[in-house]
Each structure stands twice: as C-alpha cells, then as structure tokens.
Amino acid sequence: MEEKYNAFGEPISSQNSLKQPDTLFQKIFNILSILLLAFILLYPAIKWNQLPDRIISHWGFSGQADGWSGKSSVLFTPVITLILYIPITIIIHCPSVWNMPGKITERNKRWAYRNIKNMLVILKFLIMTNFAYLTWCSIQQKNLGAFYMILDLILIFGSMAFFIRRSTRCPAAEAEEGIPRDREPF
C-alpha cells in the first residue's frame, strides 16, 4: 500500500503520533478559556436591558474611550471572539500543520510539540481574557486603564517569545522519549 503525505510532506500515518493527551496545565487553561468564552457570550445578553442606547465601542492607546456606538455593537465582541476561538481550538488539535521552530527529531518531537501546544493554549487564554475585559469595560462604560494596551502586548508577544525561544533550546541529546526530565514543558 502506498503511503499518503499531507501538504507539508509528512506521512499521514505519522500525524497521529504527534497528538498527545492534554496535560493538567493545558486542561486548566482550556477550562478557563471556556469559562471566559461563556462570560463573553452570556454577559451582554444578561445586561442587554440595562444597557444605555450608546456604549463605548473603541478605546485609544491610552485606554480612554474615544468611540461610541449603539448598544447592538456589544454583540460584535462575542462574534469576533467565536471567530478567533474556534480556529485556534482546531489548530491546537492539528499539530501536523504547525510551523515548528528549531530542528525537530524523533527524540525531541514530543517535547517540542507539547511546548508549542502550551503556547497555543496560553495564547487562546490571553485572547479570551482580553475580549472578556473588553466586553466588561464596554458594558460597564469603563475606560481600559492607562497600561492596558502595553500590558496586553507584553503578555501576548512575551508569551510567544518565551515558548518559541524555549522550543529552540531543547537539546536532542538530553531528550529521553522526547521529553527531557529536567525541562518538561508543563
């Protein structure tokens, strides 16, 4: 029987070997992301009758409100959140499509894929946290705060930099069954 290959030239039969069960760390952050998603979807519905006719729909870099819209604009955030949440969740479960930094070998592949999966789970959580806070501030008619944008960018890009840098530092010589004992990625 002829072996089939995906778009990246990897044998399809080896793709299943990349899938790993979620770690406790990943399960916790996935549950937190689901709870935040539920808040983003339900909070506008719960507060709908109490919303003023015009609500904050945009904040400047300083965190001060600088744009207002009709109260139906509060529905925009849950829609955008779902548009982001669903593909990220699907991508987390399809490791064969990830572009992995560093050299991936049989010895380090489990560790490297778990590390990048951790990064994606954390990014999904940070995005959900961001949209939950935006939803709350919009409905409560609050400014974001002076350091919101800077903190948000540091958390998102800092976590990406941490995990990408970490994935390039897993020496294959230390790997035993793909996971170095002293550097297991959560």
Secondary structure as UniProt FT lines:
FT   TURN            7..8
FT   HELIX           12..18
FT   HELIX           24..47
FT   HELIX           48..50
FT   STRAND          54..59
FT   TURN            61..62
FT   STRAND          65..70
FT   HELIX           71..75
FT   HELIX           76..92
FT   HELIX           95..97
FT   TURN            106..108
FT   HELIX           109..140
FT   TURN            146..147
FT   HELIX           148..167
FT   TURN            168..169
FT   HELIX           172..174
FT   TURN            177..178
FT   HELIX           181..183
//
